[in-house]
Amino acid sequence: MYLWFPLALLLFFLMLIARFYQRSSGERTYYQLYIGPIVLFGGGVARYTSINYLAGDTLGDLLLAVSGVMLIALCVFLYRIMTRNRKTL
């Protein structure tokens, strides 16, 4: 359960970066979607805490997997938007 708090803080910081980039560049970053992985990861951690197991719960595994895939997709999307049309030296 203690792992969720630093991860939520890190994801919130990433959401603020996406929000700042949207406001400064005018490109749509969908920064509101970063709340999804925070909630889903929290749900997975709460599930594992409630059943008192470390692994093997289908619902907990599914919540964590969906959270991870969603976070990867959002990070790749933000990276591609921020590095588009950049010239290399």
VOVOMI-183613 format. One record per atom (N, C-alpha, C): x, y, z; atom name. Coordinates in steps of 0.001 Angstrom, whole numbers. Each point is the difference from the previous one (the first is absolute). Example, Ala and Ser with C-alpha at 12.3 -4.5 7.8 and 13.67 -1.06 7.14 Angstrom:
2
        px        py        pz    a
     13190     -5690      7800    N
      -890      1190         0   CA
       900      1200         0    C
      -350      1050      -720    N
       820      1190        60   CA
      -770      1090       730    C
END
This chain:
89
        px        py        pz    a
       821     -1194         0    N
      -821      1194         0   CA
       864      1257         0    C
      1167       -83       622    N
       856      1177        60   CA
       607       342     -1352    C
        29      -936      -912    N
       526       242     -1337   CA
      -927       900      -803    C
     -1277         4       293    N
      -954       777      -767   CA
       223      1498       153    C
       346       479      1180    N
       142      1431       244   CA
      1127       636      -817    C
      1226      -562       -19    N
      1032       617      -851   CA
      -344      -105     -1487    C
      -612     -1103      -409    N
      -378      -142     -1399   CA
     -1078      1005      -375    C
      -966       209       858    N
     -1047       982      -265   CA
       595      1403       -90    C
       961       297       834    N
       668      1301       -49   CA
       779       165     -1301    C
       691     -1031      -424    N
       747        37     -1247   CA
      -929       166     -1205    C
     -1107      -719       -12    N
      -960       120     -1091   CA
      -677      1370         0    C
      -242       551      1171    N
      -562      1341        89   CA
       979      1020      -569    C
      1286      -174       287    N
      1027       884      -543   CA
        50      -120     -1527    C
      -116     -1211      -516    N
       -29      -214     -1444   CA
     -1238       648      -616    C
     -1118       -53       708    N
     -1206       656      -467   CA
       189      1512       -62    C
       704       559       975    N
       271      1435       -15   CA
       915       383     -1157    C
       956      -851      -338    N
       861       254     -1153   CA
      -838        27     -1276    C
      -894      -974      -156    N
      -858       -49     -1184   CA
      -912      1221       -55    C
      -514       408      1131    N
      -863      1179        58   CA
       776      1259      -371    C
      1208       142       521    N
       828      1155      -324   CA
       316        41     -1489    C
       332     -1164      -574    N
       322       -31     -1422   CA
     -1227       343      -845    C
     -1164      -449       413    N
     -1217       328      -739   CA
      -263      1495        29    C
       185       602      1154    N
      -243      1441       107   CA
      1042       824      -735    C
      1253      -442        17    N
      1052       802      -636   CA
        71      -204     -1504    C
      -333     -1188      -498    N
       121      -247     -1438   CA
     -1330        71      -731    C
     -1084      -169       707    N
     -1309         6      -638   CA
      -392     -1344      -591    C
       841     -1021       140    N
      -323     -1335      -497   CA
      -738      -785      1081    C
      -941      -794      -405    N
      -820      -788       935   CA
       804     -1190       524    C
       156      -121      1330    N
       758     -1099       598   CA
      -870      -969       788    C
     -1257       314       201    N
      -932      -845       765   CA
       555      -309      1397    C
       465      1014       683    N
       623      -188      1313   CA
      -981      -540      1043    C
     -1300       166      -212    N
      -979      -496       957   CA
        -5     -1523        70    C
       441      -664     -1048    N
        -1     -1466       -22   CA
      1025      -608       957    C
       949       802       497    N
       982      -519       951   CA
      -629      -363      1343    C
     -1218       451       236    N
      -696      -382      1225   CA
      -389     -1480       -62    C
      -238      -518     -1202    N
      -379     -1404      -177   CA
      1004      -985       580    C
      1294        82      -381    N
       971      -924       590   CA
       153       153      1519    C
      -154      1211       494    N
        84       202      1452   CA
     -1117      -764       700    C
     -1210       136      -511    N
     -1160      -662       613   CA
        77     -1515      -172    C
       354      -452     -1213    N
        62     -1442      -246   CA
      1102      -669       823    C
      1168       635        75    N
      1072      -564       811   CA
      -396       -22      1473    C
      -660      1064       450    N
      -495        27      1378   CA
     -1016     -1094       263    C
      -872      -261      -982    N
      -971     -1081       136   CA
       668     -1364        78    C
      1036      -205      -824    N
       733     -1270        47   CA
       716      -208      1318    C
       613      1062       498    N
       696       -92      1283   CA
      -996      -226      1131    C
     -1125       687       -51    N
     -1029      -200      1035   CA
      -547     -1425       -43    C
      -140      -544     -1191    N
      -478     -1385      -124   CA
       974      -975       646    C
      1287       161      -319    N
       998      -895       593   CA
       103       190      1509    C
      -175      1209       478    N
        37       240      1441   CA
     -1195      -657       688    C
     -1152        35      -646    N
     -1200      -546       633   CA
        18     -1528        67    C
       619      -674      -980    N
        21     -1462        31   CA
      1263      -542       658    C
       961       887       278    N
      1226      -350       714   CA
       851     -1042      -743    C
        76       143     -1321    N
       875      -825      -834   CA
       981       907      -729    C
      1099      -572      -450    N
       968       776      -765   CA
      -210      -124     -1499    C
      -559     -1100      -471    N
      -239      -196     -1433   CA
     -1045     -1082      -184    C
      -522       -77     -1226    N
      -903     -1086      -316   CA
     -1463       353       -23    C
      -363      1229       278    N
     -1397       402       -55   CA
      -302       550     -1388    C
     -1004      -528      -647    N
      -307       385     -1375   CA
      -413      1460      -109    C
      -877       456       874    N
      -462      1385       -61   CA
      1138       976       292    C
       791      -288      1012    N
      1133       864       321   CA
      1014        55     -1128    C
       300     -1165      -578    N
       933       -42     -1126   CA
      -544       768     -1193    C
     -1284      -127      -259    N
      -620       692     -1126   CA
        39      1514       190    C
      -300       464      1200    N
        56      1435       272   CA
      1411       551      -171    C
       990      -724       508    N
      1381       453      -139   CA
       468       -36     -1456    C
      -412     -1011      -747    N
       396      -110     -1401   CA
      -622      1114      -846    C
     -1280       255       197    N
      -667      1069      -751   CA
       617      1353       354    C
       320       187      1263    N
       650      1225       428   CA
      1352       178      -678    C
       777     -1062       -62    N
      1315        74      -627   CA
       -62       256     -1492    C
      -906      -681      -691    N
      -148       205     -1447   CA
      -478      1417      -293    C
      -933       477       793    N
      -505      1356      -184   CA
      1099      1030       245    C
       815      -221      1016    N
      1093       921       301   CA
      1060        -7     -1103    C
       328     -1168      -515    N
       966       -86     -1104   CA
      -525       754     -1219    C
     -1265      -214      -332    N
      -585       679     -1158   CA
         3      1516       178    C
      -348       475      1186    N
       -12      1435       251   CA
      1402       601       -59    C
       979      -704       540    N
      1375       507       -15   CA
       565        35     -1416    C
      -269     -1027      -788    N
       478       -13     -1387   CA
      -682      1110      -796    C
     -1293       183       213    N
      -731      1061      -685   CA
       577      1369       348    C
       253       254      1283    N
       565      1279       425   CA
      1406       192      -557    C
       796     -1042         4    N
      1355        76      -549   CA
       -33       358     -1479    C
      -889      -650      -748    N
       -76       254     -1440   CA
      -467      1423      -285    C
      -941       510       785    N
      -461      1376      -196   CA
      1119       989       320    C
       718      -246      1084    N
      1020       947       426   CA
      1238       -17      -886    C
       265     -1107      -672    N
      1201       -72      -834   CA
      -298       127     -1491    C
     -1241       184      -359    N
      -362       158     -1408   CA
       553      1320      -532    C
       474       -28     -1201    N
       518      1194      -682   CA
      1208       626       695    C
       781      -802       671    N
      1223       488       633   CA
      1171      -303      -914    C
       851       957      -174    N
      1176      -198      -828   CA
      1173      -452       860    C
       760      -929      -516    N
      1197      -444       716   CA
      1168       870      -397    C
       969        75       867    N
      1186       827      -289   CA
       954      -670      -908    C
END
